[in-house]
Structure formats: structure tokens, C-alpha cells
Amino acid sequence: MRGAEARGLDTRGPGRRLHGAIALKLGTAILSGQYQPGDILSGEVAFAEELKVSRSAYREAIQVLTAKGLVSSRPKAGTRVQPRERWNLLDPEVLAWAFTGEPDVQFVRDLFELRAVVEPAAARLAAQRRDKADLKAMKDALTLMRRHTLTTEAGRAADRDFHDAILHATHNAAMIVLTASIGAAVHWTTQFKQRGRELPRNPIPDHVRVYEAIAQGDGDGAAEAMGALVQLALEDTASVMADAGRE
């Protein structure tokens, strides 16, 4: 086995180039707190020798982390972990890294607070502005959620599509930009809730209530239903995190 693979760097398959695997390893370490803001990472020579990878692959990985605000790299000064407020925490890949291990409790709450601000307002607008194509996208997603359940990757993808469809139904370009970030937050928190255990309860009826209000053009009802959905999801996630803390 090659050195990189022996050290947990999966380099197989399309899109799994070595620098991406290194970025994943370092990004996960930063998000988990293994590296703290202000820490200086090993130099490219030392890191490349440790993992038996090329210096160019390491440099490309650092460029990825720099673009996401996690590190800054300067000649002679080295590569330093940036303050947390500079991290692009809504980048879907950064969100994935955050949930690779045990996510920070406050960060999870921050995500739900963001959703609680954005998604009820989006549902209200969607009820006022949705067209037939928007409603079909939501209904199709619900159908797949019921068929596959949220315990499967297909079901979680449909869940993400449902929330995406609501943001698109606002026909607000600024809100639509948030689609990837909100979708990633929905995906990773749902997946986290069922690590090694069943979902605390079935959230699909909550989604149905949101859809029905939007379909009826009831903006207040849609906002209320979405607010309840997000709050219940937060309570479920908090329960799982509390159980994990007691184990």
C-alpha cells in the first residue's frame, strides 16, 4: 500500500485526487479543533515527507483551504490557521468536514438559528410566488422521501431537494444563492441525527404541512409550519448530541 493510502488518504476514483484527500484530512482536523486558530501547520517539506505525498499535492491542498478561509499562507511565515470568523462555514465542503467527526454543539445551534431565520421567510415567499413547476418539484421530493425514508442516502437527497425547491420558489436570486449551504446543513444534520441509532421521530409529516401551506398560498401558515419543522429538527439533534455526551 502506498504511503498516502496507509495514512488514511483515499485517492481512488474520479474526483478523489490526492490534493483533495489532503485538504479533507487537514480541513477535518481544523474543524474538529485538532488545530486551533493561530496554530502553524507543518511546512510542506515536513508534511510531504510524513505522508509520503508530493509537495505540489500539499500546496494544492493548502490553496483549497485558503480559498475557504481556513488558513493563510505566506513565505517564511508558514501556513497559519485563520480566526474562526474568517472561515467560510457555509461552504458545503466545510460543512461536510465539520460533521466528519463530532460537530461542535454551538456550531450546530448556529446552523439551526440560520435556518430558523431564512427558511420560514423563504416558505412565506414561496407560498406567494410559487408556480406549478415549483410545486411539482416539492411534491416529487416528498414522494421520494416517503418511498426511501430519511434513513437512506436517496431519502436524504430528496429532503435536500425539498428544501432547495422552496428556496427556488421564492424567485429571489439572493435567497437562491443560499440553496447549496442550506441544503448541506439539512443533509448533514439529518445524517448526524441517525448515527448508530434510529431517527428520534419521523419528520416527513412536518414537511407535508409546509408543502400544503405553500400549495394553498398560505404565507403565514407556511412560515409557521417551516418554523416548527426547524425547531423540531433542532430538538431532535440536541437530544442525539446529549445522548452521545452521556455515552
C-alpha positions as CSV (number, residue, x, y, z in Angstrom):
1,M,0.0,0.0,0.0
2,R,1.3,3.4,-0.9
3,G,2.2,5.8,1.9
4,A,-0.7,8.2,1.4
5,E,-3.3,5.4,1.4
6,A,-1.7,3.8,4.5
7,R,-2.3,7.1,6.3
8,G,-6.0,7.3,5.6
9,L,-5.8,9.4,2.4
10,D,-8.3,7.8,-0.1
11,T,-7.0,8.7,-3.5
12,R,-9.2,6.3,-5.5
13,G,-11.9,7.2,-8.0
14,P,-12.9,10.2,-10.0
15,G,-12.8,13.5,-8.1
16,R,-10.7,11.9,-5.3
17,R,-7.4,13.4,-6.4
18,L,-4.6,13.4,-3.8
19,H,-4.7,17.1,-3.0
20,G,-8.5,16.7,-2.3
21,A,-7.7,13.9,0.2
22,I,-5.1,16.1,1.9
23,A,-7.5,19.0,2.1
24,L,-10.1,16.7,3.6
25,K,-7.6,15.5,6.2
26,L,-6.4,19.0,7.2
27,G,-9.9,20.6,6.9
28,T,-11.4,18.0,9.2
29,A,-8.5,18.4,11.7
30,I,-9.1,22.2,11.8
31,L,-12.9,22.0,12.1
32,S,-12.6,19.4,14.9
33,G,-10.2,21.6,16.9
34,Q,-7.1,19.5,16.5
35,Y,-5.6,22.6,15.1
36,Q,-6.6,25.9,16.8
37,P,-6.7,29.4,15.2
38,G,-3.2,30.8,15.2
39,D,-1.5,27.4,15.0
40,I,1.1,27.0,12.3
41,L,0.8,23.8,10.2
42,S,3.8,21.7,9.4
43,G,5.8,23.0,6.4
44,E,5.2,21.5,3.0
45,V,8.5,19.5,3.1
46,A,7.8,18.0,6.5
47,F,4.2,17.2,5.7
48,A,5.0,15.7,2.3
49,E,7.6,13.5,3.9
50,E,5.3,12.5,6.8
51,L,2.5,11.4,4.4
52,K,4.7,10.3,1.5
53,V,3.0,12.7,-0.9
54,S,4.3,15.2,-3.3
55,R,5.0,18.8,-2.2
56,S,2.8,20.0,-5.1
57,A,-0.2,18.0,-3.8
58,Y,0.3,19.6,-0.4
59,R,0.5,23.1,-1.9
60,E,-2.7,22.5,-3.9
61,A,-4.5,21.3,-0.7
62,I,-3.4,24.5,1.1
63,Q,-4.8,26.5,-1.8
64,V,-8.2,24.8,-1.2
65,L,-8.1,25.6,2.5
66,T,-7.0,29.2,1.8
67,A,-9.9,29.7,-0.6
68,K,-12.3,28.5,2.2
69,G,-10.8,31.0,4.7
70,L,-9.4,28.2,7.0
71,V,-5.7,29.1,6.6
72,S,-3.4,31.8,5.3
73,S,-0.1,31.0,3.8
74,R,2.9,33.4,3.5
75,P,6.5,32.8,2.5
76,K,8.7,32.3,5.6
77,A,5.7,32.9,7.9
78,G,4.3,29.5,7.1
79,T,0.7,28.3,7.0
80,R,-1.4,29.6,9.9
81,V,-4.9,28.6,10.9
82,Q,-7.2,31.6,10.5
83,P,-9.5,33.0,13.2
84,R,-12.9,31.2,13.1
85,E,-14.8,34.3,12.0
86,R,-12.9,34.1,8.7
87,W,-13.9,30.5,7.9
88,N,-16.4,30.1,5.2
89,L,-18.6,27.9,7.4
90,L,-21.5,27.8,4.8
91,D,-19.3,26.3,2.2
92,P,-20.9,22.8,1.6
93,E,-17.5,21.1,1.8
94,V,-16.6,22.9,5.0
95,L,-20.0,21.8,6.4
96,A,-19.1,18.2,5.4
97,W,-15.8,18.5,7.2
98,A,-17.4,19.8,10.3
99,F,-19.7,16.7,10.6
100,T,-17.0,14.2,9.8
101,G,-16.3,13.8,13.5
102,E,-18.3,15.1,16.4
103,P,-19.5,18.6,15.4
104,D,-19.2,21.5,17.8
105,V,-22.5,21.9,19.7
106,Q,-22.6,25.7,19.3
107,F,-21.9,25.4,15.6
108,V,-24.9,23.0,15.2
109,R,-27.1,25.5,17.1
110,D,-25.7,28.3,14.8
111,L,-26.8,26.4,11.8
112,F,-30.3,25.9,13.1
113,E,-30.5,29.6,14.0
114,L,-29.6,30.4,10.5
115,R,-32.2,28.0,9.2
116,A,-34.8,29.5,11.6
117,V,-34.2,32.9,10.1
118,V,-34.0,32.0,6.5
119,E,-36.4,29.1,5.9
120,P,-39.6,30.4,7.4
121,A,-39.2,33.6,5.4
122,A,-38.5,31.6,2.3
123,A,-41.6,29.5,2.9
124,R,-43.7,32.6,3.2
125,L,-42.4,34.0,-0.1
126,A,-42.7,30.6,-1.8
127,A,-46.4,30.5,-0.8
128,Q,-46.9,33.9,-2.5
129,R,-44.8,33.2,-5.6
130,R,-44.6,29.5,-6.4
131,D,-45.6,28.3,-9.8
132,K,-46.7,24.8,-11.0
133,A,-43.1,23.7,-11.6
134,D,-42.1,24.7,-8.1
135,L,-45.0,22.8,-6.5
136,K,-44.1,19.7,-8.7
137,A,-40.5,19.8,-7.5
138,M,-41.6,19.9,-3.9
139,K,-44.2,17.1,-4.4
140,D,-41.8,14.9,-6.2
141,A,-39.3,15.3,-3.4
142,L,-41.9,14.4,-0.8
143,T,-42.8,11.3,-2.8
144,L,-39.2,10.2,-2.8
145,M,-38.8,11.0,0.9
146,R,-41.8,8.7,1.7
147,R,-40.5,6.0,-0.6
148,H,-36.9,5.9,0.7
149,T,-37.3,7.4,4.2
150,L,-34.6,9.6,5.7
151,T,-32.6,6.6,6.8
152,T,-31.2,6.2,3.3
153,E,-29.0,8.4,1.1
154,A,-31.7,8.6,-1.5
155,G,-34.2,9.8,1.1
156,R,-31.8,12.5,2.5
157,A,-31.1,13.7,-1.1
158,A,-34.9,14.1,-1.6
159,D,-35.1,16.0,1.7
160,R,-32.4,18.3,0.4
161,D,-34.3,18.7,-2.9
162,F,-37.4,19.7,-1.0
163,H,-35.7,22.5,0.9
164,D,-33.9,23.6,-2.3
165,A,-37.3,23.7,-4.1
166,I,-38.7,26.1,-1.5
167,L,-35.8,28.5,-1.8
168,H,-36.1,28.4,-5.6
169,A,-39.9,29.0,-5.3
170,T,-39.1,32.4,-3.7
171,H,-37.8,33.6,-7.1
172,N,-35.4,35.7,-5.1
173,A,-31.9,35.5,-6.5
174,A,-30.3,36.4,-3.2
175,M,-32.1,33.6,-1.4
176,I,-31.5,31.1,-4.1
177,V,-27.7,31.6,-3.7
178,L,-28.2,30.0,-0.2
179,T,-29.5,26.8,-1.7
180,A,-26.2,24.8,-1.5
181,S,-25.5,26.0,2.0
182,I,-29.0,25.4,3.4
183,G,-29.2,22.0,1.6
184,A,-25.8,20.9,3.0
185,A,-26.9,21.9,6.5
186,V,-30.1,19.9,6.2
187,H,-28.3,16.9,4.8
188,W,-25.5,16.8,7.4
189,T,-27.7,17.4,10.5
190,T,-30.2,14.8,9.3
191,Q,-27.4,12.3,8.8
192,F,-25.9,13.1,12.1
193,K,-29.2,12.5,13.9
194,Q,-29.1,8.9,13.0
195,R,-25.6,7.9,13.6
196,G,-25.8,4.4,15.1
197,R,-29.5,4.9,16.1
198,E,-32.9,5.4,14.6
199,L,-34.2,8.9,13.9
200,P,-35.9,10.2,17.1
201,R,-39.2,10.5,15.1
202,N,-40.5,10.7,11.5
203,P,-40.1,14.3,10.2
204,I,-41.9,13.7,6.9
205,P,-45.3,14.9,8.2
206,D,-43.7,18.2,9.2
207,H,-42.6,18.6,5.6
208,V,-46.0,17.8,4.3
209,R,-47.5,20.6,6.4
210,V,-45.1,23.0,4.9
211,Y,-45.9,21.8,1.4
212,E,-49.7,22.0,1.9
213,A,-49.5,25.6,3.2
214,I,-47.3,26.6,0.2
215,A,-49.7,24.9,-2.2
216,Q,-52.6,26.7,-0.7
217,G,-50.9,30.1,-1.0
218,D,-51.0,30.5,2.8
219,G,-47.9,32.5,3.6
220,D,-48.4,32.8,7.3
221,G,-49.2,29.1,7.6
222,A,-46.1,28.2,5.5
223,A,-43.8,30.3,7.7
224,E,-45.3,28.8,10.9
225,A,-45.0,25.3,9.6
226,M,-41.4,25.7,8.5
227,G,-40.5,27.4,11.8
228,A,-42.0,24.4,13.6
229,L,-40.1,22.0,11.3
230,V,-36.7,23.6,12.0
231,Q,-37.4,23.8,15.8
232,L,-38.3,20.2,16.0
233,A,-35.3,19.2,14.0
234,L,-33.1,21.2,16.4
235,E,-34.7,19.4,19.4
236,D,-34.1,16.0,17.8
237,T,-30.5,16.9,17.1
238,A,-29.9,18.3,20.6
239,S,-31.3,15.1,22.0
240,V,-29.0,13.0,20.0
241,M,-26.0,15.1,21.0
242,A,-27.0,14.9,24.6
243,D,-27.2,11.1,24.4
244,A,-23.8,11.0,22.7
245,G,-22.3,13.0,25.5
246,R,-23.6,10.6,28.1
247,E,-22.2,7.5,26.3
